[in-house]
Amino acid sequence: MQNPDQGSRIQADGMRINAQGQRNRHHIRKRASVKAKLLGILILLSPIIAIIWWANS
């Protein structure tokens, strides 16, 4: 018969791997949202910058 301790160790390993995967996915999603915010700010600012540049030239 299987060692009863082995099953809990396998379960703990699975939970740890799952937690690492969730953390990595969350980190990627967080970085993507920062990129999206920066892109949005850039899109909002680009017409203002273009108007100022056109006015100064």
NORCOR-V282235 format. One record per backbone hydrogen bond with DSSP energy under -0.5 kcal/mol. CO is the residue of the C=O (numbers start at 1). NH is the residue of the N-H. E is the energy in kcal/mol with one decimal. If there is no record, write none. Layout:
# NORCOR-V282235
co->CO nh->NH e->E
co->CO nh->NH e->E
This chain:
# NORCOR-V282235
co->3 nh->6 e->-1.0
co->3 nh->7 e->-0.9
co->4 nh->8 e->-1.0
co->5 nh->9 e->-1.9
co->6 nh->10 e->-2.5
co->7 nh->11 e->-2.3
co->8 nh->12 e->-2.5
co->9 nh->13 e->-2.4
co->10 nh->14 e->-2.4
co->11 nh->15 e->-2.4
co->12 nh->16 e->-2.4
co->13 nh->17 e->-2.7
co->14 nh->18 e->-2.3
co->15 nh->19 e->-2.5
co->16 nh->20 e->-2.4
co->17 nh->21 e->-2.3
co->18 nh->22 e->-2.5
co->19 nh->23 e->-2.4
co->20 nh->24 e->-2.5
co->21 nh->25 e->-2.5
co->22 nh->26 e->-2.6
co->23 nh->27 e->-2.4
co->24 nh->28 e->-2.3
co->25 nh->29 e->-2.5
co->26 nh->30 e->-2.6
co->27 nh->31 e->-2.4
co->28 nh->32 e->-2.4
co->29 nh->33 e->-2.1
co->30 nh->34 e->-1.9
co->31 nh->35 e->-2.2
co->32 nh->36 e->-2.5
co->33 nh->37 e->-2.3
co->34 nh->38 e->-2.5
co->35 nh->39 e->-2.5
co->36 nh->40 e->-2.4
co->37 nh->41 e->-2.5
co->38 nh->42 e->-2.4
co->39 nh->43 e->-2.5
co->40 nh->44 e->-2.3
co->41 nh->45 e->-2.5
co->42 nh->46 e->-2.1
co->43 nh->47 e->-0.7
co->44 nh->48 e->-0.5
co->45 nh->49 e->-2.8
co->46 nh->50 e->-2.4
co->47 nh->51 e->-2.4
co->48 nh->52 e->-2.4
co->49 nh->53 e->-2.7
co->50 nh->54 e->-2.6
co->51 nh->55 e->-2.6
co->52 nh->56 e->-2.1
co->53 nh->57 e->-1.2
